[in-house]
Amino acid sequence: MSSLYNWLAPIWGTIALQPFAYLWCIVSDINYISSLGPFTVLSTIYLMPCYALYWKIIGDKNERNTGI
């Protein structure tokens, strides 16, 4: 996988999960900006090298095994 994917996948995942995170804040009566907002940004940054490592170690093997 390309290195661009390693950076875009966590960002896309973050965007896709925001409606659920916001709903969780409403149900739990938590302020989104002060609690989950910073956590979301830090989690996204953390996941970028995780994706890169995954595709470097595991992802290439899976692609070879499936013939893709």
PQR file of N, CA, C, O and H, with PARSE charges and radii, in Angstrom:
ATOM      1  N   MET A   1       0.832  -1.178   0.000 -0.4000 1.5000
ATOM      2  CA  MET A   1       0.000   0.000   0.000 -0.0000 2.0000
ATOM      3  C   MET A   1       0.880   1.246   0.000  0.5500 1.7000
ATOM      4  O   MET A   1       2.007   1.233   0.496 -0.5500 1.4000
ATOM      5  N   SER A   2       0.359   2.278  -0.546 -0.4000 1.5000
ATOM      6  CA  SER A   2       1.147   3.503  -0.642 -0.0000 2.0000
ATOM      7  C   SER A   2       1.215   4.221   0.688  0.5500 1.7000
ATOM      8  O   SER A   2       0.373   4.021   1.565 -0.5500 1.4000
ATOM      9  H   SER A   2      -0.557   2.288  -0.949  0.4000 1.0000
ATOM     10  N   SER A   3       2.218   5.050   0.825 -0.4000 1.5000
ATOM     11  CA  SER A   3       2.357   5.805   2.066 -0.0000 2.0000
ATOM     12  C   SER A   3       1.239   6.840   2.190  0.5500 1.7000
ATOM     13  O   SER A   3       0.888   7.235   3.301 -0.5500 1.4000
ATOM     14  H   SER A   3       2.902   5.213   0.113  0.4000 1.0000
ATOM     15  N   LEU A   4       0.679   7.281   1.068 -0.4000 1.5000
ATOM     16  CA  LEU A   4      -0.451   8.210   1.133 -0.0000 2.0000
ATOM     17  C   LEU A   4      -1.630   7.556   1.845  0.5500 1.7000
ATOM     18  O   LEU A   4      -2.316   8.201   2.638 -0.5500 1.4000
ATOM     19  H   LEU A   4       0.964   6.960   0.165  0.4000 1.0000
ATOM     20  N   TYR A   5      -1.862   6.289   1.564 -0.4000 1.5000
ATOM     21  CA  TYR A   5      -2.941   5.557   2.238 -0.0000 2.0000
ATOM     22  C   TYR A   5      -2.714   5.517   3.745  0.5500 1.7000
ATOM     23  O   TYR A   5      -3.667   5.636   4.515 -0.5500 1.4000
ATOM     24  H   TYR A   5      -1.304   5.766   0.920  0.4000 1.0000
ATOM     25  N   ASN A   6      -1.473   5.351   4.172 -0.4000 1.5000
ATOM     26  CA  ASN A   6      -1.156   5.305   5.599 -0.0000 2.0000
ATOM     27  C   ASN A   6      -1.583   6.578   6.315  0.5500 1.7000
ATOM     28  O   ASN A   6      -1.940   6.538   7.493 -0.5500 1.4000
ATOM     29  H   ASN A   6      -0.699   5.255   3.547  0.4000 1.0000
ATOM     30  N   TRP A   7      -1.551   7.687   5.625 -0.4000 1.5000
ATOM     31  CA  TRP A   7      -1.937   8.965   6.222 -0.0000 2.0000
ATOM     32  C   TRP A   7      -3.433   9.231   6.076  0.5500 1.7000
ATOM     33  O   TRP A   7      -4.051   9.804   6.973 -0.5500 1.4000
ATOM     34  H   TRP A   7      -1.261   7.719   4.668  0.4000 1.0000
ATOM     35  N   LEU A   8      -4.016   8.821   4.956 -0.4000 1.5000
ATOM     36  CA  LEU A   8      -5.418   9.133   4.715 -0.0000 2.0000
ATOM     37  C   LEU A   8      -6.386   8.194   5.438  0.5500 1.7000
ATOM     38  O   LEU A   8      -7.476   8.620   5.822 -0.5500 1.4000
ATOM     39  H   LEU A   8      -3.514   8.356   4.226  0.4000 1.0000
ATOM     40  N   ALA A   9      -6.018   6.943   5.630 -0.4000 1.5000
ATOM     41  CA  ALA A   9      -6.921   5.984   6.263 -0.0000 2.0000
ATOM     42  C   ALA A   9      -7.336   6.412   7.671  0.5500 1.7000
ATOM     43  O   ALA A   9      -8.530   6.370   7.971 -0.5500 1.4000
ATOM     44  H   ALA A   9      -5.132   6.597   5.319  0.4000 1.0000
ATOM     45  N   PRO A  10      -6.420   6.819   8.548 -0.5600 1.5000
ATOM     46  CA  PRO A  10      -6.848   7.249   9.880  0.2800 2.0000
ATOM     47  C   PRO A  10      -7.693   8.524   9.843  0.5500 1.7000
ATOM     48  O   PRO A  10      -8.609   8.691  10.648 -0.5500 1.4000
ATOM     49  N   ILE A  11      -7.383   9.415   8.912 -0.4000 1.5000
ATOM     50  CA  ILE A  11      -8.169  10.647   8.806 -0.0000 2.0000
ATOM     51  C   ILE A  11      -9.589  10.316   8.363  0.5500 1.7000
ATOM     52  O   ILE A  11     -10.554  10.835   8.925 -0.5500 1.4000
ATOM     53  H   ILE A  11      -6.639   9.279   8.258  0.4000 1.0000
ATOM     54  N   TRP A  12      -9.720   9.455   7.359 -0.4000 1.5000
ATOM     55  CA  TRP A  12     -11.046   9.047   6.902 -0.0000 2.0000
ATOM     56  C   TRP A  12     -11.804   8.336   8.029  0.5500 1.7000
ATOM     57  O   TRP A  12     -12.993   8.585   8.228 -0.5500 1.4000
ATOM     58  H   TRP A  12      -8.936   9.034   6.903  0.4000 1.0000
ATOM     59  N   GLY A  13     -11.131   7.464   8.755 -0.4000 1.5000
ATOM     60  CA  GLY A  13     -11.757   6.771   9.868 -0.0000 2.0000
ATOM     61  C   GLY A  13     -12.239   7.738  10.939  0.5500 1.7000
ATOM     62  O   GLY A  13     -13.316   7.559  11.508 -0.5500 1.4000
ATOM     63  H   GLY A  13     -10.165   7.261   8.593  0.4000 1.0000
ATOM     64  N   THR A  14     -11.452   8.747  11.206 -0.4000 1.5000
ATOM     65  CA  THR A  14     -11.830   9.757  12.193 -0.0000 2.0000
ATOM     66  C   THR A  14     -13.081  10.501  11.754  0.5500 1.7000
ATOM     67  O   THR A  14     -14.002  10.705  12.545 -0.5500 1.4000
ATOM     68  H   THR A  14     -10.577   8.892  10.744  0.4000 1.0000
ATOM     69  N   ILE A  15     -13.109  10.900  10.502 -0.4000 1.5000
ATOM     70  CA  ILE A  15     -14.279  11.616   9.985 -0.0000 2.0000
ATOM     71  C   ILE A  15     -15.517  10.723  10.038  0.5500 1.7000
ATOM     72  O   ILE A  15     -16.598  11.175  10.416 -0.5500 1.4000
ATOM     73  H   ILE A  15     -12.361  10.734   9.860  0.4000 1.0000
ATOM     74  N   ALA A  16     -15.359   9.473   9.664 -0.4000 1.5000
ATOM     75  CA  ALA A  16     -16.498   8.551   9.639 -0.0000 2.0000
ATOM     76  C   ALA A  16     -17.049   8.263  11.031  0.5500 1.7000
ATOM     77  O   ALA A  16     -18.243   7.998  11.174 -0.5500 1.4000
ATOM     78  H   ALA A  16     -14.481   9.106   9.356  0.4000 1.0000
ATOM     79  N   LEU A  17     -16.208   8.308  12.056 -0.4000 1.5000
ATOM     80  CA  LEU A  17     -16.649   7.991  13.418 -0.0000 2.0000
ATOM     81  C   LEU A  17     -17.189   9.191  14.196  0.5500 1.7000
ATOM     82  O   LEU A  17     -17.745   9.014  15.280 -0.5500 1.4000
ATOM     83  H   LEU A  17     -15.238   8.522  11.941  0.4000 1.0000
ATOM     84  N   GLN A  18     -17.038  10.394  13.675 -0.4000 1.5000
ATOM     85  CA  GLN A  18     -17.449  11.568  14.433 -0.0000 2.0000
ATOM     86  C   GLN A  18     -18.936  11.616  14.758  0.5500 1.7000
ATOM     87  O   GLN A  18     -19.286  12.029  15.863 -0.5500 1.4000
ATOM     88  H   GLN A  18     -16.586  10.538  12.795  0.4000 1.0000
ATOM     89  N   PRO A  19     -19.830  11.217  13.858 -0.5600 1.5000
ATOM     90  CA  PRO A  19     -21.250  11.231  14.262  0.2800 2.0000
ATOM     91  C   PRO A  19     -21.519  10.345  15.485  0.5500 1.7000
ATOM     92  O   PRO A  19     -22.314  10.710  16.351 -0.5500 1.4000
ATOM     93  N   PHE A  20     -20.859   9.184  15.557 -0.4000 1.5000
ATOM     94  CA  PHE A  20     -21.040   8.300  16.706 -0.0000 2.0000
ATOM     95  C   PHE A  20     -20.426   8.898  17.967  0.5500 1.7000
ATOM     96  O   PHE A  20     -21.002   8.785  19.049 -0.5500 1.4000
ATOM     97  H   PHE A  20     -20.214   8.887  14.854  0.4000 1.0000
ATOM     98  N   ALA A  21     -19.273   9.526  17.838 -0.4000 1.5000
ATOM     99  CA  ALA A  21     -18.630  10.168  18.991 -0.0000 2.0000
ATOM    100  C   ALA A  21     -19.488  11.319  19.505  0.5500 1.7000
ATOM    101  O   ALA A  21     -19.648  11.495  20.713 -0.5500 1.4000
ATOM    102  H   ALA A  21     -18.805   9.618  16.959  0.4000 1.0000
ATOM    103  N   TYR A  22     -20.031  12.092  18.587 -0.4000 1.5000
ATOM    104  CA  TYR A  22     -20.875  13.211  18.993 -0.0000 2.0000
ATOM    105  C   TYR A  22     -22.147  12.713  19.664  0.5500 1.7000
ATOM    106  O   TYR A  22     -22.586  13.279  20.665 -0.5500 1.4000
ATOM    107  H   TYR A  22     -19.901  11.949  17.606  0.4000 1.0000
ATOM    108  N   LEU A  23     -22.737  11.663  19.121 -0.4000 1.5000
ATOM    109  CA  LEU A  23     -23.927  11.069  19.732 -0.0000 2.0000
ATOM    110  C   LEU A  23     -23.612  10.548  21.134  0.5500 1.7000
ATOM    111  O   LEU A  23     -24.412  10.709  22.057 -0.5500 1.4000
ATOM    112  H   LEU A  23     -22.381  11.203  18.307  0.4000 1.0000
ATOM    113  N   TRP A  24     -22.444   9.923  21.287 -0.4000 1.5000
ATOM    114  CA  TRP A  24     -22.014   9.439  22.609 -0.0000 2.0000
ATOM    115  C   TRP A  24     -21.931  10.594  23.601  0.5500 1.7000
ATOM    116  O   TRP A  24     -22.333  10.453  24.756 -0.5500 1.4000
ATOM    117  H   TRP A  24     -21.795   9.793  20.538  0.4000 1.0000
ATOM    118  N   CYS A  25     -21.415  11.727  23.157 -0.4000 1.5000
ATOM    119  CA  CYS A  25     -21.311  12.897  24.029 -0.0000 2.0000
ATOM    120  C   CYS A  25     -22.693  13.415  24.428  0.5500 1.7000
ATOM    121  O   CYS A  25     -22.903  13.820  25.571 -0.5500 1.4000
ATOM    122  H   CYS A  25     -21.089  11.842  22.219  0.4000 1.0000
ATOM    123  N   ILE A  26     -23.622  13.402  23.494 -0.4000 1.5000
ATOM    124  CA  ILE A  26     -24.980  13.861  23.811 -0.0000 2.0000
ATOM    125  C   ILE A  26     -25.627  12.929  24.833  0.5500 1.7000
ATOM    126  O   ILE A  26     -26.210  13.390  25.814 -0.5500 1.4000
ATOM    127  H   ILE A  26     -23.452  13.073  22.565  0.4000 1.0000
ATOM    128  N   VAL A  27     -25.525  11.624  24.604 -0.4000 1.5000
ATOM    129  CA  VAL A  27     -26.138  10.644  25.505 -0.0000 2.0000
ATOM    130  C   VAL A  27     -25.487  10.683  26.887  0.5500 1.7000
ATOM    131  O   VAL A  27     -26.168  10.566  27.906 -0.5500 1.4000
ATOM    132  H   VAL A  27     -25.051  11.250  23.807  0.4000 1.0000
ATOM    133  N   SER A  28     -24.164  10.849  26.914 -0.4000 1.5000
ATOM    134  CA  SER A  28     -23.426  10.827  28.182 -0.0000 2.0000
ATOM    135  C   SER A  28     -23.321  12.193  28.842  0.5500 1.7000
ATOM    136  O   SER A  28     -22.751  12.318  29.926 -0.5500 1.4000
ATOM    137  H   SER A  28     -23.610  10.944  26.087  0.4000 1.0000
ATOM    138  N   ASP A  29     -23.863  13.205  28.201 -0.4000 1.5000
ATOM    139  CA  ASP A  29     -23.781  14.583  28.699 -0.0000 2.0000
ATOM    140  C   ASP A  29     -22.325  15.010  28.911  0.5500 1.7000
ATOM    141  O   ASP A  29     -21.961  15.538  29.962 -0.5500 1.4000
ATOM    142  H   ASP A  29     -24.326  13.103  27.321  0.4000 1.0000
ATOM    143  N   ILE A  30     -21.505  14.768  27.887 -0.4000 1.5000
ATOM    144  CA  ILE A  30     -20.091  15.137  27.909 -0.0000 2.0000
ATOM    145  C   ILE A  30     -19.875  16.249  26.888  0.5500 1.7000
ATOM    146  O   ILE A  30     -20.458  16.221  25.804 -0.5500 1.4000
ATOM    147  H   ILE A  30     -21.800  14.339  27.033  0.4000 1.0000
ATOM    148  N   ASN A  31     -19.051  17.211  27.224 -0.4000 1.5000
ATOM    149  CA  ASN A  31     -18.703  18.265  26.293 -0.0000 2.0000
ATOM    150  C   ASN A  31     -17.730  17.706  25.251  0.5500 1.7000
ATOM    151  O   ASN A  31     -16.626  17.285  25.597 -0.5500 1.4000
ATOM    152  H   ASN A  31     -18.577  17.234  28.104  0.4000 1.0000
ATOM    153  N   TYR A  32     -18.129  17.701  23.999 -0.4000 1.5000
ATOM    154  CA  TYR A  32     -17.330  17.107  22.930 -0.0000 2.0000
ATOM    155  C   TYR A  32     -15.973  17.802  22.768  0.5500 1.7000
ATOM    156  O   TYR A  32     -14.939  17.138  22.703 -0.5500 1.4000
ATOM    157  H   TYR A  32     -19.026  18.043  23.718  0.4000 1.0000
ATOM    158  N   ILE A  33     -15.981  19.117  22.706 -0.4000 1.5000
ATOM    159  CA  ILE A  33     -14.755  19.874  22.432 -0.0000 2.0000
ATOM    160  C   ILE A  33     -13.724  19.701  23.543  0.5500 1.7000
ATOM    161  O   ILE A  33     -12.532  19.573  23.264 -0.5500 1.4000
ATOM    162  H   ILE A  33     -16.821  19.656  22.759  0.4000 1.0000
ATOM    163  N   SER A  34     -14.165  19.696  24.794 -0.4000 1.5000
ATOM    164  CA  SER A  34     -13.192  19.631  25.885 -0.0000 2.0000
ATOM    165  C   SER A  34     -12.735  18.209  26.202  0.5500 1.7000
ATOM    166  O   SER A  34     -11.674  18.031  26.800 -0.5500 1.4000
ATOM    167  H   SER A  34     -15.134  19.800  25.021  0.4000 1.0000
ATOM    168  N   SER A  35     -13.506  17.199  25.818 -0.4000 1.5000
ATOM    169  CA  SER A  35     -13.104  15.839  26.177 -0.0000 2.0000
ATOM    170  C   SER A  35     -12.736  14.989  24.966  0.5500 1.7000
ATOM    171  O   SER A  35     -11.594  14.539  24.863 -0.5500 1.4000
ATOM    172  H   SER A  35     -14.368  17.345  25.333  0.4000 1.0000
ATOM    173  N   LEU A  36     -13.651  14.762  24.067 -0.4000 1.5000
ATOM    174  CA  LEU A  36     -13.371  13.859  22.944 -0.0000 2.0000
ATOM    175  C   LEU A  36     -12.651  14.534  21.790  0.5500 1.7000
ATOM    176  O   LEU A  36     -11.959  13.855  21.031 -0.5500 1.4000
ATOM    177  H   LEU A  36     -14.578  15.128  24.150  0.4000 1.0000
ATOM    178  N   GLY A  37     -12.782  15.813  21.631 -0.4000 1.5000
ATOM    179  CA  GLY A  37     -12.121  16.514  20.532 -0.0000 2.0000
ATOM    180  C   GLY A  37     -10.610  16.314  20.529  0.5500 1.7000
ATOM    181  O   GLY A  37     -10.065  15.848  19.529 -0.5500 1.4000
ATOM    182  H   GLY A  37     -13.344  16.365  22.247  0.4000 1.0000
ATOM    183  N   PRO A  38      -9.913  16.653  21.620 -0.5600 1.5000
ATOM    184  CA  PRO A  38      -8.463  16.436  21.659  0.2800 2.0000
ATOM    185  C   PRO A  38      -8.078  14.957  21.545  0.5500 1.7000
ATOM    186  O   PRO A  38      -7.084  14.620  20.902 -0.5500 1.4000
ATOM    187  N   PHE A  39      -8.863  14.082  22.167 -0.4000 1.5000
ATOM    188  CA  PHE A  39      -8.588  12.652  22.080 -0.0000 2.0000
ATOM    189  C   PHE A  39      -8.681  12.166  20.637  0.5500 1.7000
ATOM    190  O   PHE A  39      -7.877  11.339  20.206 -0.5500 1.4000
ATOM    191  H   PHE A  39      -9.670  14.356  22.690  0.4000 1.0000
ATOM    192  N   THR A  40      -9.647  12.668  19.899 -0.4000 1.5000
ATOM    193  CA  THR A  40      -9.824  12.285  18.501 -0.0000 2.0000
ATOM    194  C   THR A  40      -8.617  12.688  17.664  0.5500 1.7000
ATOM    195  O   THR A  40      -8.127  11.901  16.854 -0.5500 1.4000
ATOM    196  H   THR A  40     -10.300  13.340  20.249  0.4000 1.0000
ATOM    197  N   VAL A  41      -8.143  13.902  17.857 -0.4000 1.5000
ATOM    198  CA  VAL A  41      -6.982  14.378  17.093 -0.0000 2.0000
ATOM    199  C   VAL A  41      -5.744  13.545  17.438  0.5500 1.7000
ATOM    200  O   VAL A  41      -5.017  13.118  16.541 -0.5500 1.4000
ATOM    201  H   VAL A  41      -8.541  14.541  18.514  0.4000 1.0000
ATOM    202  N   LEU A  42      -5.502  13.317  18.713 -0.4000 1.5000
ATOM    203  CA  LEU A  42      -4.332  12.534  19.126 -0.0000 2.0000
ATOM    204  C   LEU A  42      -4.433  11.083  18.649  0.5500 1.7000
ATOM    205  O   LEU A  42      -3.425  10.490  18.263 -0.5500 1.4000
ATOM    206  H   LEU A  42      -6.092  13.664  19.442  0.4000 1.0000
ATOM    207  N   SER A  43      -5.623  10.514  18.673 -0.4000 1.5000
ATOM    208  CA  SER A  43      -5.805   9.147  18.194 -0.0000 2.0000
ATOM    209  C   SER A  43      -5.526   9.036  16.704  0.5500 1.7000
ATOM    210  O   SER A  43      -4.923   8.064  16.250 -0.5500 1.4000
ATOM    211  H   SER A  43      -6.442  10.995  18.986  0.4000 1.0000
ATOM    212  N   THR A  44      -5.960  10.023  15.951 -0.4000 1.5000
ATOM    213  CA  THR A  44      -5.716  10.021  14.508 -0.0000 2.0000
ATOM    214  C   THR A  44      -4.220  10.077  14.218  0.5500 1.7000
ATOM    215  O   THR A  44      -3.723   9.339  13.366 -0.5500 1.4000
ATOM    216  H   THR A  44      -6.451  10.813  16.320  0.4000 1.0000
ATOM    217  N   ILE A  45      -3.515  10.935  14.911 -0.4000 1.5000
ATOM    218  CA  ILE A  45      -2.065  11.047  14.714 -0.0000 2.0000
ATOM    219  C   ILE A  45      -1.376   9.747  15.121  0.5500 1.7000
ATOM    220  O   ILE A  45      -0.439   9.304  14.456 -0.5500 1.4000
ATOM    221  H   ILE A  45      -3.918  11.534  15.603  0.4000 1.0000
ATOM    222  N   TYR A  46      -1.838   9.138  16.211 -0.4000 1.5000
ATOM    223  CA  TYR A  46      -1.273   7.869  16.665 -0.0000 2.0000
ATOM    224  C   TYR A  46      -1.485   6.751  15.646  0.5500 1.7000
ATOM    225  O   TYR A  46      -0.599   5.920  15.447 -0.5500 1.4000
ATOM    226  H   TYR A  46      -2.599   9.498  16.751  0.4000 1.0000
ATOM    227  N   LEU A  47      -2.641   6.725  15.005 -0.4000 1.5000
ATOM    228  CA  LEU A  47      -2.957   5.641  14.082 -0.0000 2.0000
ATOM    229  C   LEU A  47      -2.177   5.701  12.768  0.5500 1.7000
ATOM    230  O   LEU A  47      -2.053   4.682  12.090 -0.5500 1.4000
ATOM    231  H   LEU A  47      -3.361   7.401  15.167  0.4000 1.0000
ATOM    232  N   MET A  48      -1.660   6.841  12.401 -0.4000 1.5000
ATOM    233  CA  MET A  48      -0.934   6.958  11.130 -0.0000 2.0000
ATOM    234  C   MET A  48       0.274   6.018  11.068  0.5500 1.7000
ATOM    235  O   MET A  48       0.388   5.266  10.100 -0.5500 1.4000
ATOM    236  H   MET A  48      -1.761   7.669  12.952  0.4000 1.0000
ATOM    237  N   PRO A  49       1.179   6.025  12.051 -0.5600 1.5000
ATOM    238  CA  PRO A  49       2.288   5.061  11.987  0.2800 2.0000
ATOM    239  C   PRO A  49       1.824   3.624  12.187  0.5500 1.7000
ATOM    240  O   PRO A  49       2.461   2.690  11.700 -0.5500 1.4000
ATOM    241  N   CYS A  50       0.703   3.441  12.911 -0.4000 1.5000
ATOM    242  CA  CYS A  50       0.178   2.078  13.078 -0.0000 2.0000
ATOM    243  C   CYS A  50      -0.246   1.490  11.737  0.5500 1.7000
ATOM    244  O   CYS A  50       0.046   0.328  11.453 -0.5500 1.4000
ATOM    245  H   CYS A  50       0.186   4.199  13.307  0.4000 1.0000
ATOM    246  N   TYR A  51      -0.924   2.269  10.920 -0.4000 1.5000
ATOM    247  CA  TYR A  51      -1.300   1.812   9.584 -0.0000 2.0000
ATOM    248  C   TYR A  51      -0.060   1.511   8.751  0.5500 1.7000
ATOM    249  O   TYR A  51      -0.005   0.493   8.061 -0.5500 1.4000
ATOM    250  H   TYR A  51      -1.161   3.212  11.151  0.4000 1.0000
ATOM    251  N   ALA A  52       0.928   2.389   8.812 -0.4000 1.5000
ATOM    252  CA  ALA A  52       2.153   2.179   8.036 -0.0000 2.0000
ATOM    253  C   ALA A  52       2.830   0.876   8.440  0.5500 1.7000
ATOM    254  O   ALA A  52       3.277   0.114   7.582 -0.5500 1.4000
ATOM    255  H   ALA A  52       0.883   3.216   9.373  0.4000 1.0000
ATOM    256  N   LEU A  53       2.907   0.619   9.727 -0.4000 1.5000
ATOM    257  CA  LEU A  53       3.531  -0.606  10.217 -0.0000 2.0000
ATOM    258  C   LEU A  53       2.717  -1.833   9.806  0.5500 1.7000
ATOM    259  O   LEU A  53       3.281  -2.848   9.398 -0.5500 1.4000
ATOM    260  H   LEU A  53       2.544   1.237  10.424  0.4000 1.0000
ATOM    261  N   TYR A  54       1.411  -1.738   9.911 -0.4000 1.5000
ATOM    262  CA  TYR A  54       0.552  -2.851   9.512 -0.0000 2.0000
ATOM    263  C   TYR A  54       0.783  -3.208   8.047  0.5500 1.7000
ATOM    264  O   TYR A  54       0.994  -4.376   7.720 -0.5500 1.4000
ATOM    265  H   TYR A  54       0.952  -0.913  10.242  0.4000 1.0000
ATOM    266  N   TRP A  55       0.744  -2.219   7.173 -0.4000 1.5000
ATOM    267  CA  TRP A  55       0.894  -2.505   5.746 -0.0000 2.0000
ATOM    268  C   TRP A  55       2.298  -2.976   5.417  0.5500 1.7000
ATOM    269  O   TRP A  55       2.493  -3.727   4.461 -0.5500 1.4000
ATOM    270  H   TRP A  55       0.572  -1.270   7.439  0.4000 1.0000
ATOM    271  N   LYS A  56       3.277  -2.544   6.197 -0.4000 1.5000
ATOM    272  CA  LYS A  56       4.645  -2.983   5.955 -0.0000 2.0000
ATOM    273  C   LYS A  56       4.839  -4.448   6.353  0.5500 1.7000
ATOM    274  O   LYS A  56       5.500  -5.205   5.643 -0.5500 1.4000
ATOM    275  H   LYS A  56       3.119  -1.934   6.974  0.4000 1.0000
ATOM    276  N   ILE A  57       4.260  -4.844   7.489 -0.4000 1.5000
ATOM    277  CA  ILE A  57       4.481  -6.195   8.005 -0.0000 2.0000
ATOM    278  C   ILE A  57       3.409  -7.184   7.540  0.5500 1.7000
ATOM    279  O   ILE A  57       3.733  -8.252   7.020 -0.5500 1.4000
ATOM    280  H   ILE A  57       3.723  -4.229   8.066  0.4000 1.0000
ATOM    281  N   ILE A  58       2.155  -6.837   7.724 -0.4000 1.5000
ATOM    282  CA  ILE A  58       1.067  -7.789   7.495 -0.0000 2.0000
ATOM    283  C   ILE A  58       0.387  -7.589   6.152  0.5500 1.7000
ATOM    284  O   ILE A  58       0.073  -8.560   5.463 -0.5500 1.4000
ATOM    285  H   ILE A  58       1.891  -5.969   8.146  0.4000 1.0000
ATOM    286  N   GLY A  59       0.161  -6.355   5.782 -0.4000 1.5000
ATOM    287  CA  GLY A  59      -0.604  -6.058   4.581 -0.0000 2.0000
ATOM    288  C   GLY A  59      -0.016  -6.635   3.316  0.5500 1.7000
ATOM    289  O   GLY A  59      -0.758  -7.175   2.495 -0.5500 1.4000
ATOM    290  H   GLY A  59       0.417  -5.567   6.342  0.4000 1.0000
ATOM    291  N   ASP A  60       1.282  -6.542   3.125 -0.4000 1.5000
ATOM    292  CA  ASP A  60       1.912  -7.069   1.923 -0.0000 2.0000
ATOM    293  C   ASP A  60       1.769  -8.582   1.840  0.5500 1.7000
ATOM    294  O   ASP A  60       1.577  -9.125   0.752 -0.5500 1.4000
ATOM    295  H   ASP A  60       1.885  -6.103   3.791  0.4000 1.0000
ATOM    296  N   LYS A  61       1.861  -9.268   2.969 -0.4000 1.5000
ATOM    297  CA  LYS A  61       1.713 -10.709   2.979 -0.0000 2.0000
ATOM    298  C   LYS A  61       0.300 -11.124   2.569  0.5500 1.7000
ATOM    299  O   LYS A  61       0.118 -12.081   1.817 -0.5500 1.4000
ATOM    300  H   LYS A  61       2.017  -8.828   3.853  0.4000 1.0000
ATOM    301  N   ASN A  62      -0.687 -10.397   3.068 -0.4000 1.5000
ATOM    302  CA  ASN A  62      -2.066 -10.696   2.704 -0.0000 2.0000
ATOM    303  C   ASN A  62      -2.323 -10.485   1.219  0.5500 1.7000
ATOM    304  O   ASN A  62      -3.056 -11.260   0.605 -0.5500 1.4000
ATOM    305  H   ASN A  62      -0.538  -9.620   3.678  0.4000 1.0000
ATOM    306  N   GLU A  63      -1.738  -9.457   0.639 -0.4000 1.5000
ATOM    307  CA  GLU A  63      -1.919  -9.205  -0.783 -0.0000 2.0000
ATOM    308  C   GLU A  63      -1.286 -10.301  -1.617  0.5500 1.7000
ATOM    309  O   GLU A  63      -1.841 -10.694  -2.643 -0.5500 1.4000
ATOM    310  H   GLU A  63      -1.143  -8.827   1.138  0.4000 1.0000
ATOM    311  N   ARG A  64      -0.131 -10.802  -1.193 -0.4000 1.5000
ATOM    312  CA  ARG A  64       0.518 -11.879  -1.936 -0.0000 2.0000
ATOM    313  C   ARG A  64      -0.259 -13.184  -1.833  0.5500 1.7000
ATOM    314  O   ARG A  64      -0.322 -13.950  -2.795 -0.5500 1.4000
ATOM    315  H   ARG A  64       0.320 -10.483  -0.359  0.4000 1.0000
ATOM    316  N   ASN A  65      -0.849 -13.437  -0.675 -0.4000 1.5000
ATOM    317  CA  ASN A  65      -1.589 -14.689  -0.484 -0.0000 2.0000
ATOM    318  C   ASN A  65      -2.894 -14.715  -1.252  0.5500 1.7000
ATOM    319  O   ASN A  65      -3.337 -15.784  -1.671 -0.5500 1.4000
ATOM    320  H   ASN A  65      -0.798 -12.815   0.106  0.4000 1.0000
ATOM    321  N   THR A  66      -3.522 -13.561  -1.448 -0.4000 1.5000
ATOM    322  CA  THR A  66      -4.802 -13.537  -2.143 -0.0000 2.0000
ATOM    323  C   THR A  66      -4.638 -13.328  -3.636  0.5500 1.7000
ATOM    324  O   THR A  66      -5.620 -13.406  -4.375 -0.5500 1.4000
ATOM    325  H   THR A  66      -3.161 -12.692  -1.108  0.4000 1.0000
ATOM    326  N   GLY A  67      -3.444 -13.068  -4.094 -0.4000 1.5000
ATOM    327  CA  GLY A  67      -3.209 -12.880  -5.511 -0.0000 2.0000
ATOM    328  C   GLY A  67      -3.571 -11.520  -6.044  0.5500 1.7000
ATOM    329  O   GLY A  67      -3.661 -11.322  -7.256 -0.5500 1.4000
ATOM    330  H   GLY A  67      -2.646 -13.005  -3.495  0.4000 1.0000
ATOM    331  N   ILE A  68      -3.781 -10.567  -5.133 -0.4000 1.5000
ATOM    332  CA  ILE A  68      -4.129  -9.197  -5.561 -0.0000 2.0000
ATOM    333  C   ILE A  68      -2.885  -8.477  -6.014  0.5500 1.7000
ATOM    334  O   ILE A  68      -2.955  -7.315  -6.413 -0.5500 1.4000
ATOM    335  H   ILE A  68      -3.707 -10.728  -4.149  0.4000 1.0000
TER
END
